Amino acid sequence: MEALVDALDDGSLWLRGWSGGLPIEAGWQPLAVIEADLHGLLAADPAYLPRLVMAWTVRHALPLVSGGQLGHWQAALTPYPEALRQRLVGAELAR
């Protein structure tokens, strides 16, 4: 396996790499950081729009261990939040 580890200032740790030709990504992030990012995105706060990739990751994540929080977040992101959709479409139309 070929891997790169990123330790971020917010206490997150991300492992990205390849194994057998397949991409692998694993992340450990403080729950409060994820909660704050998702809260900002679900409120369609423009400051959080760069965190869309994180929201996609949460939505499609498979838990190794879960106390139920991941399922709660995934439910909040399904279907795509209307306020966020409107913010993104409006930003693109304004260009």
N, CA, C and O atoms as a Tinker XYZ file with bonds, in Angstrom:
   380  protein
     1  N      0.852000   -1.185000    0.000000    73     2
     2  CA     0.000000    0.000000    0.000000    64     1     3
     3  C      0.881000    1.226000    0.000000    63     2     4     5
     4  O      1.875000    1.301000    0.722000    81     3
     5  N      0.509000    2.162000   -0.802000    73     3     6
     6  CA     1.178000    3.462000   -0.900000    64     5     7
     7  C      0.266000    4.458000   -0.189000    63     6     8     9
     8  O     -0.911000    4.556000   -0.535000    81     7
     9  N      0.783000    5.206000    0.805000    73     7    10
    10  CA    -0.110000    6.058000    1.591000    64     9    11
    11  C      0.517000    7.404000    1.932000    63    10    12    13
    12  O      1.739000    7.542000    1.995000    81    11
    13  N     -0.345000    8.389000    2.150000    73    11    14
    14  CA     0.028000    9.723000    2.585000    64    13    15
    15  C     -0.834000   10.039000    3.800000    63    14    16    17
    16  O     -2.052000    9.859000    3.764000    81    15
    17  N     -0.213000   10.505000    4.865000    73    15    18
    18  CA    -0.943000   10.849000    6.082000    64    17    19
    19  C     -0.915000   12.362000    6.248000    63    18    20    21
    20  O      0.147000   12.981000    6.179000    81    19
    21  N     -2.087000   12.955000    6.470000    73    19    22
    22  CA    -2.216000   14.391000    6.716000    64    21    23
    23  C     -2.752000   14.599000    8.127000    63    22    24    25
    24  O     -3.825000   14.100000    8.466000    81    23
    25  N     -2.008000   15.336000    8.948000    73    23    26
    26  CA    -2.486000   15.733000   10.277000    64    25    27
    27  C     -2.854000   17.211000   10.179000    63    26    28    29
    28  O     -2.007000   18.037000    9.839000    81    27
    29  N     -4.099000   17.550000   10.471000    73    27    30
    30  CA    -4.580000   18.918000   10.321000    64    29    31
    31  C     -4.645000   19.633000   11.669000    63    30    32    33
    32  O     -4.663000   19.002000   12.725000    81    31
    33  N     -4.679000   20.957000   11.607000    73    31    34
    34  CA    -4.709000   21.790000   12.819000    64    33    35
    35  C     -5.939000   21.564000   13.689000    63    34    36    37
    36  O     -5.899000   21.822000   14.892000    81    35
    37  N     -7.042000   21.081000   13.093000    73    35    38
    38  CA    -8.275000   20.884000   13.870000    64    37    39
    39  C     -8.312000   19.542000   14.605000    63    38    40    41
    40  O     -9.330000   19.184000   15.197000    81    39
    41  N     -7.206000   18.806000   14.565000    73    39    42
    42  CA    -7.143000   17.518000   15.240000    64    41    43
    43  C     -7.481000   16.341000   14.341000    63    42    44    45
    44  O     -7.499000   15.196000   14.793000    81    43
    45  N     -7.749000   16.616000   13.076000    73    43    46
    46  CA    -8.081000   15.562000   12.114000    64    45    47
    47  C     -6.827000   14.832000   11.664000    63    46    48    49
    48  O     -5.730000   15.390000   11.653000    81    47
    49  N     -7.011000   13.594000   11.301000    73    47    50
    50  CA    -5.942000   12.781000   10.744000    64    49    51
    51  C     -6.522000   12.020000    9.560000    63    50    52    53
    52  O     -7.502000   11.291000    9.709000    81    51
    53  N     -5.921000   12.187000    8.386000    73    51    54
    54  CA    -6.426000   11.554000    7.169000    64    53    55
    55  C     -5.343000   10.698000    6.549000    63    54    56    57
    56  O     -4.189000   11.113000    6.442000    81    55
    57  N     -5.723000    9.507000    6.145000    73    55    58
    58  CA    -4.846000    8.581000    5.451000    64    57    59
    59  C     -5.418000    8.385000    4.056000    63    58    60    61
    60  O     -6.565000    7.967000    3.898000    81    59
    61  N     -4.621000    8.684000    3.057000    73    59    62
    62  CA    -5.051000    8.516000    1.667000    64    61    63
    63  C     -4.012000    7.673000    0.960000    63    62    64    65
    64  O     -2.813000    7.830000    1.186000    81    63
    65  N     -4.471000    6.785000    0.112000    73    63    66
    66  CA    -3.513000    5.964000   -0.610000    64    65    67
    67  C     -4.172000    5.021000   -1.587000    63    66    68    69
    68  O     -5.350000    5.156000   -1.920000    81    67
    69  N     -3.386000    4.061000   -2.037000    73    67    70
    70  CA    -3.831000    3.082000   -3.015000    64    69    71
    71  C     -3.439000    1.700000   -2.524000    63    70    72    73
    72  O     -2.359000    1.511000   -1.963000    81    71
    73  N     -4.312000    0.747000   -2.738000    73    71    74
    74  CA    -4.014000   -0.638000   -2.409000    64    73    75
    75  C     -4.617000   -1.509000   -3.502000    63    74    76    77
    76  O     -5.829000   -1.495000   -3.720000    81    75
    77  N     -3.776000   -2.257000   -4.178000    73    75    78
    78  CA    -4.270000   -3.115000   -5.255000    64    77    79
    79  C     -4.971000   -2.351000   -6.355000    63    78    80    81
    80  O     -5.905000   -2.869000   -6.968000    81    79
    81  N     -4.537000   -1.118000   -6.621000    73    79    82
    82  CA    -5.145000   -0.303000   -7.666000    64    81    83
    83  C     -6.432000    0.396000   -7.247000    63    82    84    85
    84  O     -7.058000    1.071000   -8.064000    81    83
    85  N     -6.838000    0.246000   -5.984000    73    83    86
    86  CA    -8.064000    0.889000   -5.494000    64    85    87
    87  C     -7.719000    2.029000   -4.552000    63    86    88    89
    88  O     -6.817000    1.904000   -3.724000    81    87
    89  N     -8.440000    3.148000   -4.678000    73    87    90
    90  CA    -8.186000    4.258000   -3.758000    64    89    91
    91  C     -8.722000    3.926000   -2.367000    63    90    92    93
    92  O     -9.805000    3.359000   -2.221000    81    91
    93  N     -7.949000    4.287000   -1.358000    73    91    94
    94  CA    -8.333000    4.071000    0.038000    64    93    95
    95  C     -8.246000    5.415000    0.755000    63    94    96    97
    96  O     -7.275000    6.151000    0.581000    81    95
    97  N     -9.250000    5.733000    1.552000    73    95    98
    98  CA    -9.201000    6.941000    2.374000    64    97    99
    99  C     -9.834000    6.626000    3.717000    63    98   100   101
   100  O    -10.932000    6.075000    3.785000    81    99
   101  N     -9.139000    6.978000    4.771000    73    99   102
   102  CA    -9.669000    6.816000    6.121000    64   101   103
   103  C     -9.401000    8.116000    6.861000    63   102   104   105
   104  O     -8.339000    8.720000    6.711000    81   103
   105  N    -10.366000    8.537000    7.655000    73   103   106
   106  CA   -10.199000    9.784000    8.384000    64   105   107
   107  C    -10.668000    9.664000    9.812000    63   106   108   109
   108  O    -11.615000    8.942000   10.125000    81   107
   109  N     -9.989000   10.383000   10.659000    73   107   110
   110  CA   -10.374000   10.526000   12.058000    64   109   111
   111  C    -10.465000   12.010000   12.310000    63   110   112   113
   112  O     -9.496000   12.743000   12.110000    81   111
   113  N    -11.628000   12.457000   12.748000    73   111   114
   114  CA   -11.853000   13.886000   12.924000    64   113   115
   115  C    -12.689000   14.087000   14.182000    63   114   116   117
   116  O    -13.615000   13.318000   14.438000    81   115
   117  N    -12.369000   15.122000   14.978000    73   115   118
   118  CA   -13.188000   15.384000   16.162000    64   117   119
   119  C    -14.658000   15.574000   15.773000    63   118   120   121
   120  O    -14.960000   16.266000   14.802000    81   119
   121  N    -15.559000   14.966000   16.525000    73   119   122
   122  CA   -16.990000   15.062000   16.220000    64   121   123
   123  C    -17.460000   16.509000   16.180000    63   122   124   125
   124  O    -18.305000   16.857000   15.354000    81   123
   125  N    -16.934000   17.354000   17.050000    73   123   126
   126  CA   -17.356000   18.757000   17.082000    64   125   127
   127  C    -17.011000   19.478000   15.778000    63   126   128   129
   128  O    -17.752000   20.362000   15.349000    81   127
   129  N    -15.908000   19.112000   15.154000    73   127   130
   130  CA   -15.510000   19.734000   13.878000    64   129   131
   131  C    -16.490000   19.338000   12.776000    63   130   132   133
   132  O    -16.939000   20.184000   12.003000    81   131
   133  N    -16.816000   18.054000   12.708000    73   131   134
   134  CA   -17.770000   17.588000   11.695000    64   133   135
   135  C    -19.139000   18.225000   11.932000    63   134   136   137
   136  O    -19.787000   18.692000   10.995000    81   135
   137  N    -19.565000   18.237000   13.176000    73   135   138
   138  CA   -20.882000   18.809000   13.519000    64   137   139
   139  C    -20.967000   20.280000   13.106000    63   138   140   141
   140  O    -21.968000   20.705000   12.531000    81   139
   141  N    -19.925000   21.053000   13.397000    73   139   142
   142  CA   -19.915000   22.477000   13.039000    64   141   143
   143  C    -19.929000   22.669000   11.525000    63   142   144   145
   144  O    -20.648000   23.528000   11.015000    81   143
   145  N    -19.140000   21.874000   10.807000    73   143   146
   146  CA   -19.103000   21.982000    9.349000    64   145   147
   147  C    -20.466000   21.640000    8.741000    63   146   148   149
   148  O    -20.960000   22.357000    7.870000    81   147
   149  N    -21.067000   20.545000    9.202000    73   147   150
   150  CA   -22.366000   20.159000    8.660000    64   149   151
   151  C    -23.449000   21.165000    9.012000    63   150   152   153
   152  O    -24.320000   21.454000    8.191000    81   151
   153  N    -23.403000   21.699000   10.224000    73   151   154
   154  CA   -24.379000   22.715000   10.628000    64   153   155
   155  C    -24.286000   23.932000    9.692000    63   154   156   157
   156  O    -25.310000   24.451000    9.247000    81   155
   157  N    -23.064000   24.383000    9.399000    73   155   158
   158  CA   -22.869000   25.508000    8.490000    64   157   159
   159  C    -23.352000   25.203000    7.085000    63   158   160   161
   160  O    -23.979000   26.047000    6.446000    81   159
   161  N    -23.063000   23.994000    6.595000    73   159   162
   162  CA   -23.512000   23.615000    5.255000    64   161   163
   163  C    -25.029000   23.500000    5.180000    63   162   164   165
   164  O    -25.645000   23.989000    4.234000    81   163
   165  N    -25.628000   22.859000    6.170000    73   163   166
   166  CA   -27.083000   22.688000    6.149000    64   165   167
   167  C    -27.811000   24.019000    6.258000    63   166   168   169
   168  O    -28.951000   24.141000    5.808000    81   167
   169  N    -27.164000   25.020000    6.852000    73   167   170
   170  CA   -27.734000   26.371000    6.918000    64   169   171
   171  C    -27.413000   27.168000    5.655000    63   170   172   173
   172  O    -27.808000   28.327000    5.532000    81   171
   173  N    -26.691000   26.541000    4.712000    73   171   174
   174  CA   -26.283000   27.172000    3.448000    64   173   175
   175  C    -25.407000   28.396000    3.677000    63   174   176   177
   176  O    -25.431000   29.333000    2.879000    81   175
   177  N    -24.641000   28.395000    4.747000    73   175   178
   178  CA   -23.697000   29.480000    5.043000    64   177   179
   179  C    -22.576000   29.435000    4.005000    63   178   180   181
   180  O    -21.873000   28.429000    3.910000    81   179
   181  N    -22.392000   30.516000    3.218000    73   179   182
   182  CA   -21.375000   30.524000    2.166000    64   181   183
   183  C    -19.961000   30.215000    2.677000    63   182   184   185
   184  O    -19.138000   29.686000    1.930000    81   183
   185  N    -19.680000   30.536000    3.924000    73   183   186
   186  CA   -18.341000   30.273000    4.468000    64   185   187
   187  C    -18.043000   28.780000    4.517000    63   186   188   189
   188  O    -16.875000   28.391000    4.542000    81   187
   189  N    -19.059000   27.947000    4.531000    73   187   190
   190  CA   -18.855000   26.500000    4.641000    64   189   191
   191  C    -18.919000   25.775000    3.303000    63   190   192   193
   192  O    -18.707000   24.564000    3.262000    81   191
   193  N    -19.202000   26.469000    2.218000    73   191   194
   194  CA   -19.305000   25.814000    0.912000    64   193   195
   195  C    -18.040000   25.053000    0.516000    63   194   196   197
   196  O    -18.151000   24.020000   -0.144000    81   195
   197  N    -16.835000   25.518000    0.890000    73   195   198
   198  CA   -15.646000   24.717000    0.562000    64   197   199
   199  C    -15.631000   23.347000    1.260000    63   198   200   201
   200  O    -14.804000   22.501000    0.918000    81   199
   201  N    -16.507000   23.117000    2.210000    73   199   202
   202  CA   -16.555000   21.844000    2.939000    64   201   203
   203  C    -17.503000   20.831000    2.283000    63   202   204   205
   204  O    -17.828000   19.810000    2.890000    81   203
   205  N    -17.947000   21.104000    1.051000    73   203   206
   206  CA   -18.858000   20.185000    0.370000    64   205   207
   207  C    -18.258000   18.795000    0.196000    63   206   208   209
   208  O    -18.976000   17.800000    0.299000    81   207
   209  N    -16.964000   18.709000   -0.063000    73   207   210
   210  CA   -16.324000   17.400000   -0.219000    64   209   211
   211  C    -16.428000   16.617000    1.087000    63   210   212   213
   212  O    -16.662000   15.408000    1.072000    81   211
   213  N    -16.255000   17.302000    2.212000    73   211   214
   214  CA   -16.395000   16.651000    3.504000    64   213   215
   215  C    -17.811000   16.107000    3.666000    63   214   216   217
   216  O    -17.993000   14.991000    4.152000    81   215
   217  N    -18.815000   16.884000    3.263000    73   215   218
   218  CA   -20.198000   16.433000    3.376000    64   217   219
   219  C    -20.434000   15.201000    2.498000    63   218   220   221
   220  O    -21.123000   14.267000    2.907000    81   219
   221  N    -19.868000   15.203000    1.308000    73   219   222
   222  CA   -19.994000   14.033000    0.426000    64   221   223
   223  C    -19.348000   12.821000    1.093000    63   222   224   225
   224  O    -19.895000   11.719000    1.051000    81   223
   225  N    -18.194000   13.026000    1.703000    73   223   226
   226  CA   -17.491000   11.943000    2.387000    64   225   227
   227  C    -18.336000   11.395000    3.528000    63   226   228   229
   228  O    -18.453000   10.179000    3.682000    81   227
   229  N    -18.925000   12.273000    4.326000    73   227   230
   230  CA   -19.787000   11.842000    5.435000    64   229   231
   231  C    -20.986000   11.072000    4.889000    63   230   232   233
   232  O    -21.345000   10.020000    5.418000    81   231
   233  N    -21.597000   11.589000    3.846000    73   231   234
   234  CA   -22.803000   10.960000    3.276000    64   233   235
   235  C    -22.525000    9.540000    2.809000    63   234   236   237
   236  O    -23.395000    8.676000    2.921000    81   235
   237  N    -21.332000    9.280000    2.289000    73   235   238
   238  CA   -21.012000    7.977000    1.707000    64   237   239
   239  C    -20.077000    7.132000    2.576000    63   238   240   241
   240  O    -19.613000    6.075000    2.149000    81   239
   241  N    -19.810000    7.595000    3.773000    73   239   242
   242  CA   -18.879000    6.887000    4.660000    64   241   243
   243  C    -19.447000    5.561000    5.137000    63   242   244   245
   244  O    -20.658000    5.390000    5.280000    81   243
   245  N    -18.542000    4.637000    5.376000    73   243   246
   246  CA   -18.883000    3.356000    5.990000    64   245   247
   247  C    -18.196000    3.324000    7.341000    63   246   248   249
   248  O    -16.969000    3.406000    7.408000    81   247
   249  N    -18.954000    3.205000    8.416000    73   247   250
   250  CA   -18.335000    3.262000    9.744000    64   249   251
   251  C    -17.594000    1.982000   10.108000    63   250   252   253
   252  O    -18.045000    0.875000    9.814000    81   251
   253  N    -16.456000    2.160000   10.748000    73   251   254
   254  CA   -15.764000    1.022000   11.343000    64   253   255
   255  C    -16.395000    0.734000   12.706000    63   254   256   257
   256  O    -16.578000   -0.419000   13.096000    81   255
   257  N    -16.718000    1.806000   13.412000    73   255   258
   258  CA   -17.407000    1.750000   14.701000    64   257   259
   259  C    -18.316000    2.971000   14.731000    63   258   260   261
   260  O    -17.920000    4.040000   14.268000    81   259
   261  N    -19.522000    2.835000   15.265000    73   259   262
   262  CA   -20.415000    3.993000   15.285000    64   261   263
   263  C    -21.304000    3.967000   16.513000    63   262   264   265
   264  O    -21.813000    2.927000   16.928000    81   263
   265  N    -21.467000    5.144000   17.070000    73   263   266
   266  CA   -22.415000    5.318000   18.159000    64   265   267
   267  C    -23.720000    5.883000   17.640000    63   266   268   269
   268  O    -24.571000    6.293000   18.430000    81   267
   269  N    -23.898000    5.913000   16.322000    73   267   270
   270  CA   -25.117000    6.413000   15.715000    64   269   271
   271  C    -25.013000    7.800000   15.113000    63   270   272   273
   272  O    -25.891000    8.210000   14.355000    81   271
   273  N    -23.956000    8.529000   15.437000    73   271   274
   274  CA   -23.825000    9.902000   14.941000    64   273   275
   275  C    -23.698000    9.941000   13.414000    63   274   276   277
   276  O    -24.282000   10.812000   12.770000    81   275
   277  N    -22.947000    9.013000   12.836000    73   275   278
   278  CA   -22.791000    8.996000   11.377000    64   277   279
   279  C    -24.143000    8.834000   10.696000    63   278   280   281
   280  O    -24.432000    9.540000    9.729000    81   279
   281  N    -24.972000    7.924000   11.179000    73   279   282
   282  CA   -26.302000    7.743000   10.598000    64   281   283
   283  C    -27.158000    8.990000   10.703000    63   282   284   285
   284  O    -27.922000    9.301000    9.790000    81   283
   285  N    -27.035000    9.706000   11.812000    73   283   286
   286  CA   -27.767000   10.967000   11.999000    64   285   287
   287  C    -27.336000   11.987000   10.950000    63   286   288   289
   288  O    -28.171000   12.641000   10.326000    81   287
   289  N    -26.021000   12.117000   10.764000    73   287   290
   290  CA   -25.513000   13.073000    9.768000    64   289   291
   291  C    -25.929000   12.665000    8.358000    63   290   292   293
   292  O    -26.321000   13.510000    7.554000    81   291
   293  N    -25.843000   11.372000    8.060000    73   291   294
   294  CA   -26.215000   10.910000    6.724000    64   293   295
   295  C    -27.687000   11.188000    6.445000    63   294   296   297
   296  O    -28.044000   11.565000    5.329000    81   295
   297  N    -28.536000   11.009000    7.438000    73   295   298
   298  CA   -29.961000   11.302000    7.265000    64   297   299
   299  C    -30.190000   12.789000    7.008000    63   298   300   301
   300  O    -31.063000   13.157000    6.224000    81   299
   301  N    -29.408000   13.641000    7.667000    73   299   302
   302  CA   -29.554000   15.090000    7.474000    64   301   303
   303  C    -29.124000   15.516000    6.068000    63   302   304   305
   304  O    -29.563000   16.552000    5.569000    81   303
   305  N    -28.275000   14.722000    5.437000    73   303   306
   306  CA   -27.784000   15.051000    4.095000    64   305   307
   307  C    -28.592000   14.375000    2.990000    63   306   308   309
   308  O    -28.263000   14.526000    1.813000    81   307
   309  N    -29.650000   13.628000    3.348000    73   307   310
   310  CA   -30.446000   12.910000    2.363000    64   309   311
   311  C    -31.911000   13.254000    2.582000    63   310   312   313
   312  O    -32.393000   13.059000    3.697000    81   311
   313  N    -32.643000   13.744000    1.613000    73   311   314
   314  CA   -32.132000   14.147000    0.308000    64   313   315
   315  C    -31.256000   15.396000    0.423000    63   314   316   317
   316  O    -31.107000   15.970000    1.502000    81   315
   317  N    -30.688000   15.799000   -0.695000    73   315   318
   318  CA   -29.807000   16.964000   -0.701000    64   317   319
   319  C    -30.541000   18.144000   -0.067000    63   318   320   321
   320  O    -31.650000   18.469000   -0.492000    81   319
   321  N    -29.958000   18.786000    0.925000    73   319   322
   322  CA   -30.642000   19.894000    1.613000    64   321   323
   323  C    -31.050000   21.016000    0.643000    63   322   324   325
   324  O    -30.218000   21.535000   -0.101000    81   323
   325  N    -32.313000   21.373000    0.661000    73   323   326
   326  CA   -32.863000   22.358000   -0.280000    64   325   327
   327  C    -32.173000   23.716000   -0.186000    63   326   328   329
   328  O    -31.849000   24.311000   -1.214000    81   327
   329  N    -31.945000   24.214000    1.021000    73   327   330
   330  CA   -31.301000   25.533000    1.168000    64   329   331
   331  C    -29.896000   25.516000    0.580000    63   330   332   333
   332  O    -29.466000   26.494000   -0.032000    81   331
   333  N    -29.190000   24.425000    0.760000    73   331   334
   334  CA   -27.835000   24.306000    0.204000    64   333   335
   335  C    -27.892000   24.221000   -1.316000    63   334   336   337
   336  O    -27.091000   24.855000   -2.003000    81   335
   337  N    -28.831000   23.442000   -1.846000    73   335   338
   338  CA   -28.990000   23.343000   -3.303000    64   337   339
   339  C    -29.265000   24.712000   -3.903000    63   338   340   341
   340  O    -28.665000   25.084000   -4.911000    81   339
   341  N    -30.171000   25.463000   -3.285000    73   339   342
   342  CA   -30.496000   26.794000   -3.802000    64   341   343
   343  C    -29.282000   27.721000   -3.740000    63   342   344   345
   344  O    -29.058000   28.500000   -4.667000    81   343
   345  N    -28.505000   27.651000   -2.678000    73   343   346
   346  CA   -27.312000   28.498000   -2.531000    64   345   347
   347  C    -26.301000   28.172000   -3.636000    63   346   348   349
   348  O    -25.734000   29.079000   -4.245000    81   347
   349  N    -26.076000   26.882000   -3.894000    73   347   350
   350  CA   -25.106000   26.477000   -4.913000    64   349   351
   351  C    -25.564000   26.848000   -6.317000    63   350   352   353
   352  O    -24.774000   27.353000   -7.114000    81   351
   353  N    -26.821000   26.604000   -6.620000    73   351   354
   354  CA   -27.343000   26.950000   -7.934000    64   353   355
   355  C    -27.325000   28.459000   -8.115000    63   354   356   357
   356  O    -26.939000   28.949000   -9.176000    81   355
   357  N    -27.734000   29.196000   -7.105000    73   355   358
   358  CA   -27.712000   30.664000   -7.187000    64   357   359
   359  C    -26.318000   31.211000   -7.399000    63   358   360   361
   360  O    -26.137000   32.162000   -8.159000    81   359
   361  N    -25.330000   30.630000   -6.742000    73   359   362
   362  CA   -23.948000   31.081000   -6.922000    64   361   363
   363  C    -23.470000   30.845000   -8.340000    63   362   364   365
   364  O    -22.761000   31.677000   -8.906000    81   363
   365  N    -23.850000   29.720000   -8.916000    73   363   366
   366  CA   -23.444000   29.419000  -10.288000    64   365   367
   367  C    -24.160000   30.330000  -11.289000    63   366   368   369
   368  O    -23.549000   30.790000  -12.254000    81   367
   369  N    -25.439000   30.591000  -11.068000    73   367   370
   370  CA   -26.181000   31.458000  -11.977000    64   369   371
   371  C    -25.718000   32.900000  -11.916000    63   370   372   373
   372  O    -25.862000   33.644000  -12.887000    81   371
   373  N    -25.164000   33.299000  -10.781000    73   371   374
   374  CA   -24.681000   34.669000  -10.606000    64   373   375
   375  C    -23.344000   34.905000  -11.308000    63   374   376   377
   376  O    -22.932000   36.053000  -11.473000    81   375
   377  N    -22.676000   33.856000  -11.716000    73   375   378
   378  CA   -21.369000   34.020000  -12.382000    64   377   379
   379  C    -21.479000   34.660000  -13.730000    63   378   380
   380  O    -20.468000   34.860000  -14.403000    81   379
